[in-house]
Amino acid sequence: MKKLGTFLGVFTPTILTILGVIMYLRLGWVVGNVGLTRTLVIVLLANSITLITTLSFSAIATNTRVGVGGAYYMISRSLGLEFGGAIGLPLFLSQACSVTLYAFGLAEALRVLWPGVPVQLAAFVIVGLVTAIAVRGAALALRAQLPLMGLIAVSLAALAWGAFRHAGGVPDTLVPPVAPTLATPPAPPGFWAVFAVFFPAVTGVMAGLGLSGDLKDPMRAIPRGAIAATLAGLAIYVLVPILLAKGASPEVLREEPLVWAAIAPFGPWLILPGLFGAIFSSAIGSILTAPRTIQALAVDRLAPRFLARARDGGEPLGGLIATLLIALTTVLLGDLNTVAPVVAMFFLTVYGMVNLVAALESLSGDPSWRPAIRVAWPISLAGALACFSVMFLINPVAAIVAIALEAILWVALERQERRARWGDVRRGVYESLIRWSLERLQDHPMSARNWRPHVLVFAGHVEQRLDLVRFGTWFSQGRGVVTVCELLIGDLLTEDFRRRERQSKISAMLEREKIQAFAEVDVVREIVSGIVDVSQANGIAGLDSNTILLGWPDDPSRLVEFLAAVRRLERLNKSVVVGRIQPGLIPRKRERRSIHVWWGGLQRNSDLMILLAHLLTRNPEWRDARILVQSIASNEHMRAATEAYLNKLMPEIRIEADVDVRLRQEGVSIREAITQGSADADIVFLGLDPPEDESKHLDYVARLDELASPLKTVFFVKNATLFVGELVQESAADAVQQLKETQKAAAGEPSAAPES
């Protein structure tokens, strides 16, 4: 297939679509209703929107080669297949229906000369004719438009000649008389109502873009041809209202649709061929672009594969047949007045999305964004907002219908989780937003009020530790960042392949299990230093992990290594949670669960324990769980004081929890008291406080194992945050002070509250 150049491939279809039926039949009405000055304001405002759109897609076209599909190709390669498909499928249907709309328009226009022409039959013939031209190839179809461009030029020259000949107004004998009426004349339409009538006239700026796959040099042809056609269209739309205002009175302009024929010499004989040519060329433009849009969708598997079929030379035969069938079917429907407004809205959403793409590309700051034509992102963004605003100015109902249909398509495609073979602008936009947010975080240091757990879960053989991973996401409650880390013992040079393989498998498994977490696999020399080093390096400034979640090892003696890591992590202000989880703990619906927190005081670990228990109940799986805060007092006076304190504290810190303070029985150890109080609890939170002397860790581990064994699921918590004692007490100062006074009155007798 011979590739097309700038003039034939871009400029010709674009200018012929811009200079359409509205210029001939509605521009005089616009001038007659709002006057020349306001008409020029409308023209400049409308063309400024389309000029911005032209500059935006020109910037995209000069940054990357635009393949088959034009606007769909641009959107899908920048925003992904979901957005591309949601826009592209309606775009194709709109282009196919436009063939019918232009066919009906031309059939109606023919009735000016031949009043008896059956409109539906004529539309059938016109659709068949433009399809026959398109079958011969885009190059032939576009060459057929050159004589039509000549007819339009002749009609413009005739209008100019007639306007100067009839300067001061067309004689009444040349126009049909206006019937007299005694009724009050209807109020003239407002500025925006007239703007809505005119704006579709200038929306043909993407006509040449649809032939992007047929161009010899798209990166050069698209911007040159489209910008030239847009500026030429602007010049003509500024000139024509001046000629109309000079050649006819406002009354004639308002009442006579074919006022051009009244102004021009030789009446309609120089005007109607231009009108017919404008409509016919627009139909040819649609019959050429629609098949290429559906072909691109089919190549991306968003449409049946047979629609991607092309003849020798690249002509999209499957798409052409589909377009023909849709066009003929809509001809049979007859009345397209309901469909036409929605079709216009689909085109406007495409223009808006292209502007948005250009703005996002500029904002993302990706090094790959190096267009030859640069457009400042505020300009492209303003163009996008203007397009979406104009939609509602023209027809609010049609705008809502169009946006709703595209939203439904987007949701459907998003659920299919399609993966594109190319990168898109979304990654760059997200990175820019993250960078901006992190810079703002530096200005707002973390405080107890806005602390949230960013959980780093260490799990050997993640597939066997999914329950631990789920608890990590439950503790973060969708508010913090969760990272799942698997450590490989060895050397990075020999373990790198296995590291990559494991990270890929873990990421896929987390996605399959619908667990919102990041996967990380690190190669370390040994466990203790590995846990500490990875914990130090995990995260980025302002969003580093602050809560380390460890699973109970199969060999309890490995807990000694964990405790060594706990002492070091404490120096890094990273809290540690060690969990021994009963298999299959996920609650069933309508099953009431219980969570026990053994309170040891706000200034130790209890504030983090009660906060984690509360966050757990914010998840749907644990929403009906009952929190019970328990403590052990050494005497009745302390028991009553602690119970009163906790009963006052819980409402003040806005956590729903019951309170149970037990009096320590003689001969009953702390471990036995905890076992008696929480044997039936689904989850138990206990404090963790390893001795500083690491030689005592083995005995401490034995105590932990003995304490955990009778319980179902237990979490040992070490609070090492910067806000120890402050995480839940921002509004509990009075209750804390009351307890301190009570403790003084108790003659210094120590509390027996458990702290492992």
RAJO-V238573 format. One record per residue. N is the residue number from 1. RES is the residue in one small letter. SS is DSSP state (H for helix, E for strand, C for the rest). Layout:
# RAJO-V238573
[[N | RES | SS] [N | RES | SS]]
This chain:
# RAJO-V238573
[[1 | m | C] [2 | k | C] [3 | k | C] [4 | l | E] [5 | g | C] [6 | t | H] [7 | f | H] [8 | l | H] [9 | g | H] [10 | v | H] [11 | f | H] [12 | t | H] [13 | p | H] [14 | t | H] [15 | i | H] [16 | l | H] [17 | t | H] [18 | i | H] [19 | l | C] [20 | g | C] [21 | v | H] [22 | i | H] [23 | m | H] [24 | y | H] [25 | l | H] [26 | r | C] [27 | l | H] [28 | g | H] [29 | w | H] [30 | v | H] [31 | v | H] [32 | g | H] [33 | n | H] [34 | v | H] [35 | g | H] [36 | l | H] [37 | t | H] [38 | r | H] [39 | t | H] [40 | l | H] [41 | v | H] [42 | i | H] [43 | v | H] [44 | l | H] [45 | l | H] [46 | a | H] [47 | n | H] [48 | s | H] [49 | i | H] [50 | t | H] [51 | l | H] [52 | i | H] [53 | t | H] [54 | t | H] [55 | l | H] [56 | s | H] [57 | f | H] [58 | s | H] [59 | a | H] [60 | i | H] [61 | a | H] [62 | t | H] [63 | n | H] [64 | t | C] [65 | r | C] [66 | v | C] [67 | g | C] [68 | v | C] [69 | g | C] [70 | g | C] [71 | a | H] [72 | y | H] [73 | y | H] [74 | m | H] [75 | i | H] [76 | s | H] [77 | r | H] [78 | s | H] [79 | l | H] [80 | g | C] [81 | l | H] [82 | e | H] [83 | f | H] [84 | g | H] [85 | g | H] [86 | a | H] [87 | i | H] [88 | g | H] [89 | l | H] [90 | p | H] [91 | l | H] [92 | f | H] [93 | l | H] [94 | s | H] [95 | q | H] [96 | a | H] [97 | c | H] [98 | s | H] [99 | v | H] [100 | t | H] [101 | l | H] [102 | y | H] [103 | a | H] [104 | f | H] [105 | g | H] [106 | l | H] [107 | a | H] [108 | e | H] [109 | a | H] [110 | l | H] [111 | r | C] [112 | v | C] [113 | l | C] [114 | w | C] [115 | p | C] [116 | g | C] [117 | v | C] [118 | p | C] [119 | v | H] [120 | q | H] [121 | l | H] [122 | a | H] [123 | a | H] [124 | f | H] [125 | v | H] [126 | i | H] [127 | v | H] [128 | g | H] [129 | l | H] [130 | v | H] [131 | t | H] [132 | a | H] [133 | i | H] [134 | a | H] [135 | v | H] [136 | r | C] [137 | g | C] [138 | a | H] [139 | a | H] [140 | l | H] [141 | a | H] [142 | l | H] [143 | r | H] [144 | a | H] [145 | q | H] [146 | l | H] [147 | p | H] [148 | l | H] [149 | m | H] [150 | g | H] [151 | l | H] [152 | i | H] [153 | a | H] [154 | v | H] [155 | s | H] [156 | l | H] [157 | a | H] [158 | a | H] [159 | l | H] [160 | a | H] [161 | w | H] [162 | g | H] [163 | a | H] [164 | f | H] [165 | r | H] [166 | h | C] [167 | a | C] [168 | g | C] [169 | g | C] [170 | v | C] [171 | p | C] [172 | d | H] [173 | t | H] [174 | l | H] [175 | v | C] [176 | p | C] [177 | p | C] [178 | v | C] [179 | a | C] [180 | p | C] [181 | t | C] [182 | l | C] [183 | a | C] [184 | t | C] [185 | p | C] [186 | p | C] [187 | a | C] [188 | p | C] [189 | p | C] [190 | g | C] [191 | f | H] [192 | w | H] [193 | a | H] [194 | v | H] [195 | f | H] [196 | a | H] [197 | v | H] [198 | f | H] [199 | f | H] [200 | p | H] [201 | a | H] [202 | v | H] [203 | t | C] [204 | g | C] [205 | v | C] [206 | m | C] [207 | a | C] [208 | g | C] [209 | l | H] [210 | g | H] [211 | l | H] [212 | s | H] [213 | g | H] [214 | d | H] [215 | l | E] [216 | k | C] [217 | d | C] [218 | p | H] [219 | m | H] [220 | r | H] [221 | a | H] [222 | i | H] [223 | p | H] [224 | r | H] [225 | g | H] [226 | a | H] [227 | i | H] [228 | a | H] [229 | a | H] [230 | t | H] [231 | l | H] [232 | a | H] [233 | g | H] [234 | l | H] [235 | a | H] [236 | i | H] [237 | y | H] [238 | v | H] [239 | l | H] [240 | v | H] [241 | p | H] [242 | i | H] [243 | l | H] [244 | l | H] [245 | a | H] [246 | k | H] [247 | g | H] [248 | a | C] [249 | s | C] [250 | p | H] [251 | e | H] [252 | v | H] [253 | l | H] [254 | r | H] [255 | e | H] [256 | e | C] [257 | p | C] [258 | l | C] [259 | v | H] [260 | w | H] [261 | a | H] [262 | a | H] [263 | i | H] [264 | a | C] [265 | p | C] [266 | f | C] [267 | g | H] [268 | p | H] [269 | w | H] [270 | l | C] [271 | i | C] [272 | l | H] [273 | p | H] [274 | g | H] [275 | l | H] [276 | f | H] [277 | g | H] [278 | a | H] [279 | i | H] [280 | f | H] [281 | s | H] [282 | s | H] [283 | a | H] [284 | i | H] [285 | g | H] [286 | s | H] [287 | i | H] [288 | l | H] [289 | t | H] [290 | a | H] [291 | p | H] [292 | r | H] [293 | t | H] [294 | i | H] [295 | q | H] [296 | a | H] [297 | l | H] [298 | a | H] [299 | v | H] [300 | d | C] [301 | r | C] [302 | l | C] [303 | a | C] [304 | p | C] [305 | r | H] [306 | f | H] [307 | l | H] [308 | a | H] [309 | r | C] [310 | a | C] [311 | r | C] [312 | d | C] [313 | g | C] [314 | g | C] [315 | e | C] [316 | p | C] [317 | l | H] [318 | g | H] [319 | g | H] [320 | l | H] [321 | i | H] [322 | a | H] [323 | t | H] [324 | l | H] [325 | l | H] [326 | i | H] [327 | a | H] [328 | l | H] [329 | t | H] [330 | t | H] [331 | v | H] [332 | l | H] [333 | l | H] [334 | g | C] [335 | d | C] [336 | l | C] [337 | n | H] [338 | t | H] [339 | v | H] [340 | a | H] [341 | p | H] [342 | v | H] [343 | v | H] [344 | a | H] [345 | m | H] [346 | f | H] [347 | f | H] [348 | l | H] [349 | t | H] [350 | v | H] [351 | y | H] [352 | g | H] [353 | m | H] [354 | v | H] [355 | n | H] [356 | l | H] [357 | v | H] [358 | a | H] [359 | a | H] [360 | l | H] [361 | e | H] [362 | s | H] [363 | l | H] [364 | s | H] [365 | g | C] [366 | d | C] [367 | p | C] [368 | s | C] [369 | w | C] [370 | r | C] [371 | p | C] [372 | a | C] [373 | i | C] [374 | r | C] [375 | v | C] [376 | a | C] [377 | w | H] [378 | p | H] [379 | i | H] [380 | s | H] [381 | l | H] [382 | a | H] [383 | g | H] [384 | a | H] [385 | l | H] [386 | a | H] [387 | c | H] [388 | f | H] [389 | s | H] [390 | v | H] [391 | m | H] [392 | f | H] [393 | l | H] [394 | i | H] [395 | n | H] [396 | p | H] [397 | v | H] [398 | a | H] [399 | a | H] [400 | i | H] [401 | v | H] [402 | a | H] [403 | i | H] [404 | a | H] [405 | l | H] [406 | e | H] [407 | a | H] [408 | i | H] [409 | l | H] [410 | w | H] [411 | v | H] [412 | a | H] [413 | l | H] [414 | e | H] [415 | r | H] [416 | q | C] [417 | e | C] [418 | r | C] [419 | r | C] [420 | a | C] [421 | r | C] [422 | w | C] [423 | g | C] [424 | d | C] [425 | v | H] [426 | r | H] [427 | r | H] [428 | g | H] [429 | v | H] [430 | y | H] [431 | e | H] [432 | s | H] [433 | l | H] [434 | i | H] [435 | r | H] [436 | w | H] [437 | s | H] [438 | l | H] [439 | e | H] [440 | r | H] [441 | l | H] [442 | q | H] [443 | d | C] [444 | h | C] [445 | p | C] [446 | m | C] [447 | s | C] [448 | a | H] [449 | r | H] [450 | n | H] [451 | w | C] [452 | r | C] [453 | p | C] [454 | h | C] [455 | v | E] [456 | l | E] [457 | v | E] [458 | f | E] [459 | a | C] [460 | g | C] [461 | h | C] [462 | v | H] [463 | e | H] [464 | q | H] [465 | r | C] [466 | l | H] [467 | d | H] [468 | l | H] [469 | v | H] [470 | r | H] [471 | f | H] [472 | g | H] [473 | t | H] [474 | w | H] [475 | f | H] [476 | s | H] [477 | q | C] [478 | g | C] [479 | r | C] [480 | g | C] [481 | v | C] [482 | v | E] [483 | t | E] [484 | v | E] [485 | c | E] [486 | e | E] [487 | l | E] [488 | l | E] [489 | i | E] [490 | g | C] [491 | d | C] [492 | l | H] [493 | l | H] [494 | t | H] [495 | e | H] [496 | d | H] [497 | f | H] [498 | r | H] [499 | r | H] [500 | r | H] [501 | e | H] [502 | r | H] [503 | q | H] [504 | s | H] [505 | k | H] [506 | i | H] [507 | s | H] [508 | a | H] [509 | m | H] [510 | l | H] [511 | e | H] [512 | r | H] [513 | e | C] [514 | k | C] [515 | i | C] [516 | q | C] [517 | a | C] [518 | f | E] [519 | a | E] [520 | e | E] [521 | v | E] [522 | d | E] [523 | v | E] [524 | v | E] [525 | r | C] [526 | e | C] [527 | i | H] [528 | v | H] [529 | s | H] [530 | g | H] [531 | i | H] [532 | v | H] [533 | d | H] [534 | v | H] [535 | s | H] [536 | q | H] [537 | a | H] [538 | n | C] [539 | g | C] [540 | i | C] [541 | a | C] [542 | g | C] [543 | l | C] [544 | d | C] [545 | s | C] [546 | n | C] [547 | t | E] [548 | i | E] [549 | l | E] [550 | l | E] [551 | g | E] [552 | w | C] [553 | p | C] [554 | d | C] [555 | d | C] [556 | p | H] [557 | s | H] [558 | r | H] [559 | l | H] [560 | v | H] [561 | e | H] [562 | f | H] [563 | l | H] [564 | a | H] [565 | a | H] [566 | v | H] [567 | r | H] [568 | r | H] [569 | l | H] [570 | e | H] [571 | r | H] [572 | l | C] [573 | n | C] [574 | k | C] [575 | s | E] [576 | v | E] [577 | v | E] [578 | v | E] [579 | g | E] [580 | r | E] [581 | i | C] [582 | q | C] [583 | p | C] [584 | g | C] [585 | l | C] [586 | i | C] [587 | p | C] [588 | r | C] [589 | k | C] [590 | r | C] [591 | e | C] [592 | r | C] [593 | r | C] [594 | s | E] [595 | i | E] [596 | h | E] [597 | v | E] [598 | w | E] [599 | w | C] [600 | g | C] [601 | g | C] [602 | l | C] [603 | q | C] [604 | r | C] [605 | n | C] [606 | s | H] [607 | d | H] [608 | l | H] [609 | m | H] [610 | i | H] [611 | l | H] [612 | l | H] [613 | a | H] [614 | h | H] [615 | l | H] [616 | l | H] [617 | t | H] [618 | r | C] [619 | n | C] [620 | p | H] [621 | e | H] [622 | w | H] [623 | r | C] [624 | d | C] [625 | a | C] [626 | r | E] [627 | i | E] [628 | l | E] [629 | v | E] [630 | q | E] [631 | s | E] [632 | i | E] [633 | a | E] [634 | s | C] [635 | n | C] [636 | e | H] [637 | h | H] [638 | m | H] [639 | r | H] [640 | a | H] [641 | a | H] [642 | t | H] [643 | e | H] [644 | a | H] [645 | y | H] [646 | l | H] [647 | n | H] [648 | k | H] [649 | l | H] [650 | m | H] [651 | p | H] [652 | e | H] [653 | i | C] [654 | r | C] [655 | i | C] [656 | e | C] [657 | a | C] [658 | d | E] [659 | v | E] [660 | d | E] [661 | v | E] [662 | r | E] [663 | l | E] [664 | r | C] [665 | q | C] [666 | e | C] [667 | g | C] [668 | v | C] [669 | s | C] [670 | i | H] [671 | r | H] [672 | e | H] [673 | a | H] [674 | i | H] [675 | t | H] [676 | q | H] [677 | g | H] [678 | s | H] [679 | a | C] [680 | d | C] [681 | a | C] [682 | d | C] [683 | i | E] [684 | v | E] [685 | f | E] [686 | l | E] [687 | g | E] [688 | l | C] [689 | d | C] [690 | p | C] [691 | p | C] [692 | e | C] [693 | d | C] [694 | e | H] [695 | s | H] [696 | k | H] [697 | h | H] [698 | l | H] [699 | d | H] [700 | y | H] [701 | v | H] [702 | a | H] [703 | r | H] [704 | l | H] [705 | d | H] [706 | e | H] [707 | l | H] [708 | a | H] [709 | s | H] [710 | p | C] [711 | l | C] [712 | k | C] [713 | t | C] [714 | v | E] [715 | f | E] [716 | f | E] [717 | v | E] [718 | k | E] [719 | n | C] [720 | a | C] [721 | t | C] [722 | l | C] [723 | f | C] [724 | v | C] [725 | g | C] [726 | e | C] [727 | l | C] [728 | v | C] [729 | q | C] [730 | e | C] [731 | s | C] [732 | a | C] [733 | a | H] [734 | d | H] [735 | a | H] [736 | v | H] [737 | q | H] [738 | q | H] [739 | l | H] [740 | k | H] [741 | e | H] [742 | t | H] [743 | q | H] [744 | k | H] [745 | a | H] [746 | a | C] [747 | a | C] [748 | g | C] [749 | e | C] [750 | p | C] [751 | s | C] [752 | a | C] [753 | a | C] [754 | p | C] [755 | e | C] [756 | s | C]]
